[in-house]
């Protein structure tokens, strides 16, 4: 670890208090890979104003001090893909392929309502916070006709828990009657989907610097969305200046279907529809040829790697090393907890590293690259790299303080190795925009009730 660089300081305005985190190692995850064996971070309002070695210099205003002795300080993690509503349906179809799993669960999700969506999202966000996450991207694409404002219920859950949210307004217009997987009761027609997406942007999207909620446009996938909706959704997103997100190249079955229906691979089909570009990030990207990787990198299209979910469903392993070498943005995602029952983002660093090394050898992904995927990589995917994902003056004060030590980490000298390879540490303090995130138990009872309602539908 390098202790030599001096403080990097932004110029503060008039303030009444600052927060100083000091006493432990600091890993900035910046362009220079800056690390301090013992360092400090100074926060003013919602922004970082200084990062440097040793103790913070004396401050000219009252200070709130966070003692990071025995801890590791990193940027808050950024979850690049999730389905928060699925927290009410964990543990179903546990030995199934993706298509079998979807077929089993769509009838359950057709019963989704505002109360269930809010309880599930609150629990999911609380679990993300406990795993060091400060920003969550949630892809919500199930809109039962009598379910109410389930999208708004997710937004209010994020406000309740205190995390930053990138809410992706999904859509499906290919029900079973038109060759899709979902029941017709949970799909919209094209005009409804586009109108609902525009309404979500108008109601919730905040483009301002430091915003807590942004909205993206996210038709679900090529096997549940028509080509017309994919094209028009991309036009709507770009007309509103928001980002685009969808599932792509998750399974071999999807590739076979795309070739049979459209005469294209999933990436070729996406490009035909206007779904590659620096404003697009894709979930999964498991089955990618070298030419597909090249197109994603050349267009700046991001990939949210979801190692646990892909493993749980037997979908395969994304070519993360190839994507990184090509220069494509790559982040980490939990995916829905109906296919990743753990629900934490911190664990995905270890999973990503192990899967990469299982196929590519011990140098396929380093511990620091795994941390970078979970921070800078995710921020780059969702278009917030200028504000989050690293500890730098001027960036938002989204900070995780991890408690190392005890049986779980004693003897691991490298704190980043302890974080990624050891048991996931307890989060001692989590700041989102300089405000401490508290994750109490009040969400558990709500989730129990929501899960009980979901079990009214038998799932094999």
C-alpha positions in Angstrom: 0.0 0.0 0.0 1.3 3.5 -0.9 1.2 6.1 1.9 3.0 8.8 0.0 0.4 10.8 -1.9 -0.8 13.9 -0.1 -4.4 14.9 0.6 -6.6 15.4 -2.4 -8.9 18.3 -1.4 -11.8 20.0 -3.0 -12.6 23.6 -1.9 -15.5 23.6 0.6 -18.1 26.3 1.1 -19.6 27.6 4.3 -20.4 24.5 6.5 -21.3 23.8 10.1 -20.0 20.3 10.4 -17.9 17.7 8.7 -17.6 13.9 9.1 -14.1 12.5 9.4 -13.5 8.8 8.9 -10.0 7.8 10.0 -7.8 5.1 11.6 -8.0 2.3 9.1 -6.9 1.4 5.6 -8.6 3.4 2.7 -9.0 2.0 -0.8 -10.1 4.7 -3.1 -10.7 2.6 -6.3 -9.7 5.7 -8.4 -7.9 5.8 -11.7 -4.5 5.6 -9.9 -5.6 2.6 -7.7 -4.8 4.8 -4.6 -4.6 3.0 -1.3 -3.5 4.0 2.2 -2.5 1.5 4.9 -4.0 4.0 7.3 -5.9 7.0 5.9 -8.8 9.3 6.2 -11.8 10.6 4.3 -13.5 13.9 5.1 -17.1 14.5 4.2 -19.0 17.8 3.9 -22.7 17.7 3.3 -23.2 15.0 0.7 -19.7 15.2 -0.9 -16.2 14.0 -0.1 -13.9 16.9 0.3 -10.6 15.2 1.2 -8.9 11.8 1.0 -5.4 11.2 2.3 -2.9 9.2 4.4 -2.8 9.1 8.1 -5.1 11.2 10.3 -7.1 14.0 8.9 -5.7 17.5 9.4 -7.4 19.7 12.0 -10.8 21.0 10.8 -12.1 24.5 11.3 -15.7 23.4 12.0 -17.2 20.9 14.4 -16.5 17.3 13.4 -18.3 14.0 13.7 -15.6 11.3 13.9 -16.0 7.7 12.7 -13.2 5.5 14.1 -12.2 3.1 11.4 -9.6 1.3 13.5 -9.8 -2.4 12.6 -11.9 -1.6 9.5 -11.5 -1.1 5.8 -12.9 2.0 4.1 -14.1 1.6 0.5 -16.6 3.3 -1.8 -20.2 2.1 -1.3 -21.0 -0.8 -3.7 -23.1 -0.3 -6.8 -25.6 -3.0 -7.7 -26.0 -3.0 -11.5 -29.0 -5.4 -11.7 -31.8 -6.5 -9.4 -35.5 -7.4 -9.2 -36.5 -6.3 -5.8 -40.1 -7.5 -6.0 -38.8 -11.1 -6.1 -37.9 -10.9 -2.4 -41.4 -12.3 -1.7 -40.7 -15.4 -3.7 -37.4 -16.9 -2.6 -36.8 -20.6 -2.6 -39.1 -21.7 -5.5 -38.2 -23.8 -8.5 -34.8 -24.5 -6.9 -33.5 -27.1 -9.5 -34.8 -25.4 -12.6 -33.4 -23.9 -15.8 -34.2 -20.2 -16.4 -37.2 -20.9 -18.7 -38.6 -23.5 -16.3 -38.1 -21.1 -13.4 -39.8 -18.3 -15.2 -42.7 -20.5 -16.2 -43.2 -21.6 -12.5 -42.9 -18.1 -11.1 -44.8 -15.9 -13.5 -48.2 -17.0 -12.1 -47.1 -16.1 -8.6 -45.8 -12.7 -9.7 -49.1 -12.1 -11.4 -50.5 -11.6 -7.9 -48.1 -8.8 -7.1 -49.6 -5.7 -5.5 -48.4 -2.4 -3.9 -48.1 -3.8 -0.4 -46.1 -6.8 -1.5 -43.8 -4.8 -3.8 -43.1 -2.3 -1.1 -42.3 -4.9 1.6 -40.2 -7.0 -0.8 -38.2 -3.9 -2.0 -37.7 -2.7 1.5 -36.3 -6.0 2.6 -34.2 -6.3 -0.5 -32.7 -2.8 -0.1 -32.0 -3.4 3.6 -30.1 -6.6 2.7 -28.2 -4.8 0.0 -27.2 -2.1 2.6 -26.0 -4.8 5.0 -23.7 -6.0 2.3 -22.1 -2.6 1.7 -24.3 -1.4 -1.2 -25.3 2.3 -1.5 -26.7 2.4 -5.0 -29.2 -0.2 -6.4 -30.4 -0.6 -9.9 -33.8 -2.3 -9.9 -35.4 -3.7 -13.1 -39.2 -3.9 -12.5 -41.1 -5.4 -15.4 -44.2 -7.1 -13.9 -47.3 -4.9 -13.8 -50.5 -6.9 -12.9 -53.6 -5.2 -14.1 -55.0 -4.8 -10.5 -51.7 -4.4 -8.8 -51.6 -0.7 -8.4 -48.5 1.5 -8.6 -46.0 -1.2 -7.9 -43.2 0.8 -9.5 -43.9 3.7 -7.2 -43.8 1.2 -4.3 -40.2 0.4 -5.1 -39.2 4.1 -5.2 -40.8 4.7 -1.8 -39.0 1.7 -0.4 -35.6 3.2 -1.5 -36.6 6.5 0.2 -37.4 4.5 3.4 -34.2 2.6 3.5 -32.0 5.5 2.4 -30.2 4.0 -0.6 -29.7 5.6 -4.0 -32.0 4.0 -6.6 -31.8 3.6 -10.4 -35.3 2.4 -11.1 -35.7 0.7 -14.5 -39.2 0.8 -15.8 -39.5 -2.5 -17.5 -42.2 -3.9 -19.8 -43.4 -7.0 -21.6 -45.9 -7.2 -24.5 -45.4 -10.8 -25.6 -47.6 -13.0 -23.4 -48.2 -16.7 -23.9 -50.8 -16.1 -26.6 -48.1 -14.4 -28.7 -45.3 -16.9 -28.1 -43.9 -15.4 -25.0 -43.3 -16.9 -21.6 -45.4 -14.7 -19.2 -49.1 -15.0 -18.7 -51.1 -12.5 -20.7 -52.3 -11.1 -17.4 -48.9 -9.5 -16.6 -48.1 -8.1 -20.0 -49.1 -4.7 -21.5 -49.8 -3.7 -25.0 -47.2 -1.6 -26.6 -49.0 1.7 -26.1 -49.7 1.0 -22.5 -46.0 0.0 -21.9 -44.7 3.2 -23.5 -47.2 5.4 -21.7 -46.4 3.8 -18.4 -42.7 4.2 -19.0 -43.1 7.9 -19.9 -45.2 8.4 -16.7 -42.5 6.7 -14.6 -39.9 9.1 -16.0 -42.1 12.1 -15.5 -43.0 11.1 -12.0 -39.7 9.9 -10.6 -36.6 10.7 -12.7 -34.3 13.3 -11.2 -31.4 14.2 -13.5 -29.9 16.7 -11.1 -26.3 16.1 -9.7 -26.4 14.0 -6.6 -30.0 12.8 -7.2 -31.3 9.9 -5.2 -33.7 8.5 -7.9 -33.2 8.1 -11.6 -35.3 6.2 -14.0 -34.1 4.0 -17.0 -36.1 2.3 -19.7 -36.0 -1.5 -19.7 -38.1 -3.8 -21.9 -37.6 -7.2 -20.2 -35.9 -9.4 -22.9 -36.1 -10.5 -26.5 -38.3 -13.5 -25.6 -41.0 -11.4 -23.8 -40.9 -8.1 -25.8 -41.7 -7.4 -29.4 -39.2 -5.8 -31.7 -41.5 -2.8 -32.1 -41.6 -2.2 -28.4 -37.8 -2.6 -28.1 -37.3 0.0 -30.9 -39.8 2.5 -29.6 -38.6 2.1 -26.0 -35.1 3.0 -27.1 -36.4 6.0 -28.9 -38.4 7.1 -25.9 -35.4 6.7 -23.6 -33.1 8.7 -25.8 -35.7 11.4 -26.3 -35.9 11.8 -22.5 -32.2 11.6 -22.0 -32.3 8.4 -19.8 -30.5 5.1 -20.0 -31.5 1.8 -21.4 -31.4 -1.6 -19.8 -32.5 -5.2 -20.7 -31.6 -8.8 -20.2 -29.4 -10.3 -23.0 -27.4 -13.4 -23.8 -28.3 -15.2 -20.5 -28.8 -18.7 -21.8 -28.1 -20.9 -24.8 -31.8 -21.4 -25.2 -32.2 -17.6 -25.7 -29.5 -17.7 -28.4 -31.2 -20.6 -30.1 -34.6 -18.8 -30.0 -33.1 -15.6 -31.4 -31.4 -17.4 -34.3 -34.6 -19.3 -35.1 -36.9 -16.3 -34.9 -34.7 -13.4 -36.1 -31.7 -15.1 -37.8 -29.4 -13.2 -35.5 -27.5 -13.7 -32.3 -28.9 -11.8 -29.3 -26.2 -9.1 -29.6 -26.8 -8.8 -33.4 -30.5 -8.5 -32.7 -30.0 -5.9 -30.0 -27.8 -3.8 -32.3 -30.4 -4.0 -35.1 -33.0 -2.6 -32.7 -30.8 0.3 -31.5 -29.9 -1.4 -28.2 -26.1 -1.0 -28.2 -24.4 2.2 -27.1 -22.8 4.1 -24.2 -26.2 4.7 -22.7 -27.1 1.0 -22.6 -26.2 -1.7 -20.1 -27.2 -5.3 -20.3 -27.9 -7.9 -17.6 -25.9 -11.1 -17.8 -24.0 -11.3 -21.1 -23.1 -14.9 -20.4 -23.0 -16.4 -23.9 -20.9 -13.9 -25.9 -18.7 -14.7 -28.9 -15.4 -12.8 -29.3 -17.1 -10.7 -32.0 -20.0 -9.9 -29.7 -17.6 -8.9 -27.0 -15.9 -6.6 -29.5 -19.2 -5.0 -30.5 -20.1 -4.3 -26.8 -16.7 -2.8 -26.2 -16.7 -0.7 -29.4 -20.1 0.7 -28.6 -19.5 1.3 -24.9 -22.3 -1.1 -23.9 -22.1 -2.2 -20.3 -22.7 -5.7 -18.8 -24.1 -6.4 -15.3 -22.4 -9.7 -14.3 -24.7 -11.8 -12.0 -22.5 -14.7 -11.0 -24.6 -16.3 -8.2 -27.9 -16.1 -10.2 -26.2 -17.5 -13.3 -24.8 -20.3 -11.2 -28.1 -21.0 -9.4 -29.9 -21.4 -12.7 -27.1 -23.2 -14.5 -26.9 -20.5 -17.2 -23.2 -20.4 -17.5 -20.3 -18.0 -16.7 -20.0 -14.6 -18.3 -16.6 -13.9 -20.0 -15.6 -11.1 -17.6 -11.9 -11.2 -18.4 -12.6 -10.9 -22.1 -15.0 -8.0 -21.6 -12.5 -6.2 -19.4 -9.7 -6.7 -21.8 -11.8 -5.4 -24.6 -12.7 -2.3 -22.6 -16.4 -2.9 -22.0 -18.0 -1.6 -18.8 -18.6 -4.4 -16.4 -20.4 -4.2 -13.1 -21.9 -6.7 -10.6 -25.5 -7.5 -10.0 -27.4 -9.5 -7.4 -30.3 -10.2 -9.8 -33.6 -11.1 -8.2 -33.4 -13.1 -5.0 -35.8 -15.7 -6.4 -32.6 -16.8 -8.2 -30.0 -15.6 -5.7 -31.6 -16.2 -2.3 -28.7 -14.5 -0.4 -29.6 -11.1 -1.8 -26.3 -9.3 -0.9 -24.0 -7.6 -3.4 -20.8 -7.9 -1.3 -20.8 -11.7 -1.8 -20.8 -11.3 -5.5 -17.2 -10.0 -5.5 -16.1 -13.4 -4.3 -18.4 -15.3 -6.6 -17.2 -13.3 -9.6 -13.6 -13.9 -8.7 -14.0 -17.7 -8.2 -16.0 -18.2 -11.4 -13.5 -16.2 -13.4 -10.6 -18.2 -12.0 -12.4 -21.5 -12.4 -12.4 -21.0 -16.2 -9.4 -18.7 -16.7 -6.9 -19.5 -14.0 -5.7 -17.6 -10.9 -5.0 -14.4 -12.7 -8.3 -14.2 -14.5 -9.6 -11.7 -11.9 -7.7 -10.1 -9.0 -9.2 -9.2 -5.7 -8.9 -5.6 -6.5 -10.5 -6.0 -9.9 -13.4 -7.8 -8.1 -13.8 -4.8 -5.8 -13.6 -2.5 -8.8 -16.4 -4.4 -10.6 -18.6 -3.8 -7.5 -17.9 -0.1 -7.4 -16.5 1.7 -10.4 -17.7 -0.9 -12.8 -21.3 -0.6 -11.6 -21.2 3.1 -11.6 -19.9 3.1 -15.2 -22.7 0.8 -16.3 -25.5 3.1 -14.9 -23.8 6.3 -16.0 -22.8 7.7 -12.6 -19.0 7.2 -12.7 -18.5 10.9 -12.3 -20.3 10.9 -9.0 -20.0 7.5 -7.3 -17.9 4.3 -7.3 -14.6 5.8 -5.9 -13.4 7.9 -3.0 -12.4 11.2 -4.5 -12.9 14.8 -3.6 -16.0 16.1 -5.2 -17.7 12.8 -5.5 -20.8 11.8 -3.5 -20.1 10.5 0.0 -21.3 7.0 -0.6 -18.9 5.1 1.7 -18.7 1.6 3.3 -16.7 1.0 6.5 -16.2 -2.8 6.8 -15.3 -4.3 10.2 -12.4 -6.7 9.8 -10.9 -9.1 12.4 -12.0 -12.0 14.5 -12.0 -15.5 13.3 -13.3 -14.5 9.9 -10.3 -12.3 8.9 -7.5 -12.5 11.4 -4.2 -13.4 9.7 -5.2 -11.9 6.3 -2.7 -9.0 6.0 -4.2 -7.5 2.8 -7.6 -5.9 3.8 -8.9 -6.1 0.2 -8.1 -9.9 0.1 -9.9 -10.1 3.5 -13.0 -8.4 2.1 -13.2 -10.4 -1.2 -11.9 -13.8 -0.2 -12.9 -14.1 3.5 -16.4 -14.2 4.9 -18.1 -11.0 4.0 -17.4 -8.5 6.8 -20.0 -6.7 8.8 -20.6 -3.2 7.6 -19.7 -1.0 10.6 -20.9 2.2 9.0 -22.6 2.9 5.6 -23.0 6.5 4.3 -25.1 7.4 1.3 -24.7 11.0 0.4 -23.1 11.5 3.8 -26.1 10.2 5.6 -25.8 7.0 7.7 -28.0 4.2 6.4 -29.6 2.2 9.2 -31.0 -1.3 8.5 -33.3 -2.3 11.3 -35.5 -5.4 11.6 -38.8 -3.6 10.9 -38.9 -4.9 7.3 -38.9 -8.6 8.3 -42.5 -8.9 9.6 -43.8 -7.1 6.5 -41.8 -9.5 4.3 -43.2 -12.5 6.1 -46.7 -11.3 5.4 -45.9 -10.6 1.7 -44.3 -14.0 1.3 -47.3 -15.8 2.9 -49.6 -14.2 0.4 -47.3 -15.3 -2.5 -47.6 -18.9 -1.3 -51.3 -18.9 -2.0 -50.2 -20.0 -5.5 -48.6 -23.4 -5.6 -45.2 -23.5 -7.2 -43.4 -26.7 -8.0 
